[in-house]
Amino acid sequence: MVINLDTGAAGVSNDLVAMVKALGDGEKFKQDAFFFCGFPSEAPNESLMWACQKYVDMKNDGNDDEAVKVRLISELEKAAEKGSGLKENMNITSSKAEIDAILAAKDRL
């Protein structure tokens, strides 16, 4: 998914919410794959998963809580800094592109 920053504010917001939701869903998948299936995935990031969920819930409720956005950005930055311990060709669940795209548009969250 690509965030089109040239669309109106509502379009960017919808794209960001969808991307954050997909990122959180991906972390949930990593959790299941890592612990239950022995899938070659990176370790799940529960803090990022919950920060994504809180952000999506906030947006779905029509709220705008700065603390929720700050926590999400913080978790995204930590995840980007940490990276993956797996070789790129072995990581079937990489979320680097999504994290980078959301961080590039963090002022629009």
C-alpha positions in Angstrom: 0.0 0.0 0.0 1.2 3.5 -0.9 0.1 6.6 0.9 -0.7 9.3 -1.7 0.2 12.5 0.0 -1.3 14.5 -2.9 -4.8 13.6 -2.0 -6.9 15.6 0.4 -6.6 15.3 4.1 -9.4 12.7 4.4 -7.7 10.5 1.7 -4.4 10.6 3.4 -6.0 9.9 6.8 -7.9 6.9 5.4 -4.7 5.6 3.8 -2.7 6.0 7.0 -5.4 4.3 9.1 -5.5 1.4 6.6 -1.8 1.1 6.6 -1.5 1.2 10.4 -4.3 -1.4 10.7 -2.4 -3.7 8.2 0.8 -3.2 10.1 -0.9 -4.2 13.4 -2.6 -7.2 11.7 0.9 -8.2 10.4 2.3 -8.1 13.9 -0.5 -10.3 15.0 0.2 -12.7 12.2 3.9 -12.8 13.2 2.9 -13.6 16.7 0.8 -16.5 15.6 3.4 -17.7 13.0 6.3 -17.3 15.4 4.8 -19.1 18.3 2.5 -21.7 16.8 3.7 -22.6 13.3 7.5 -22.2 13.3 7.2 -20.0 10.3 10.3 -18.1 9.2 9.2 -14.7 10.5 10.8 -12.1 12.7 9.8 -12.0 16.4 6.5 -10.3 16.9 6.5 -6.8 18.2 3.7 -6.7 20.8 4.3 -3.1 21.7 3.9 -2.0 18.0 0.9 -4.3 17.6 -0.9 -2.7 20.5 0.1 0.9 19.5 -1.3 0.2 16.0 -4.6 -1.2 17.5 -5.0 1.9 19.9 -4.5 4.2 16.9 -7.0 2.4 14.7 -9.5 2.3 17.6 -9.0 6.0 18.2 -9.6 6.9 14.6 -12.6 4.6 14.3 -14.1 6.3 17.4 -13.6 9.7 15.7 -11.1 10.9 18.4 -7.8 12.6 18.1 -5.6 11.7 21.1 -2.0 13.1 20.8 -0.7 10.6 23.3 -1.9 7.7 21.2 -0.2 9.2 18.1 3.1 9.9 20.0 3.1 6.3 21.3 2.6 4.9 17.8 5.3 7.1 16.3 7.7 6.0 19.1 7.0 2.3 18.5 7.4 2.8 14.8 10.7 4.5 15.3 12.0 1.8 17.6 10.9 -0.9 15.1 12.6 0.9 12.3 15.8 1.4 14.3 15.9 -2.3 15.4 15.2 -3.8 12.0 15.0 -7.5 11.5 17.4 -10.2 12.7 16.6 -12.2 9.6 18.2 -12.1 6.2 16.0 -10.1 3.9 15.3 -13.2 1.6 14.3 -15.3 4.7 11.9 -12.7 6.2 8.5 -13.4 4.7 6.8 -11.0 7.1 9.0 -7.9 6.7 7.1 -4.7 7.5 9.9 -2.3 6.8 8.3 -0.7 3.8 5.0 0.0 5.7 6.9 1.4 8.7 9.0 3.7 6.5 5.8 4.9 4.7 3.9 5.7 7.9 6.9 7.4 9.4 7.3 9.5 6.2 3.7 10.8 6.8 3.8 10.9 10.6 2.8 14.6 10.6 -0.5 13.5 9.0 -1.4 10.9 11.6 
